[in-house]
């Protein structure tokens, strides 16, 4: 009888899949944030609520697409916090974490570089205005759409990243998972963005934050540390807590 077991992807294929998935996430979703924010209603007025909804849906939809397109190859992390959280839960080797993170950061950086190139051929002043506004970077204070401060950004990043990682661990569980995991993860990310965009433009993903801060200027770069450190804190808390609370079994 022929062996029907699918071949295991090579490490190179996994890393390319992670880079491609992160590229898709950043290019599409940050592209919506950058381009849609410069269009308004029929009177020409900017409508924040509509833009926030469009951006939230863009992030969620790209995760759904990426999960089904690249998830079978790499697991579909597309996010350093997710990779660290999954490793903390005991479902991913710590030795490979840095490889995934490098691939994700590179994929995100390529995406914003291409968005920059598109902006070079945009309307007069568009690119300068986008960069002056932070290039869709995360931040607090002057960079917060709602004027929220540093403590608010820290809280939402820790809590919402922990929620995100917990959902991922639940729907992808090897025994209790669901074939609709990609959809559940995408919808969760949409909800997270609807909550956090007014606070700090929503990170929960250091690769996304790095990618936009590269072109956002001095202020986004000076605030970037928050969106690297605290999503990772939330992911670690979720990973260790999930393993302790939900992956214990009774002795028979």
Buried (B, 14 or more C-beta within 10 A) or exposed (E): EEEEEEEEBEEEBBBBBBBBBBBBBBBBBBBBBBBBBBEBEEEEEEBEEEBBBBBBBBBBBBBBBBBBBBBEBBBBBBBBBBBBBBBBBBBBEEEBBEBBBBBBBBBBBBBBEBBBEBBEEBEEEBBEBBBEBBBBBBBBBEBBBEEBEBEBBBBBBBBBBBBBBBBBBBBBBEEEEEEEBBBBBBBBBBBBBBBBBBBBBBBBBBBBBBBBBBBBBEBBBEBBEBBBBBBBBBBBBBBBBBBEEEBEEEEE
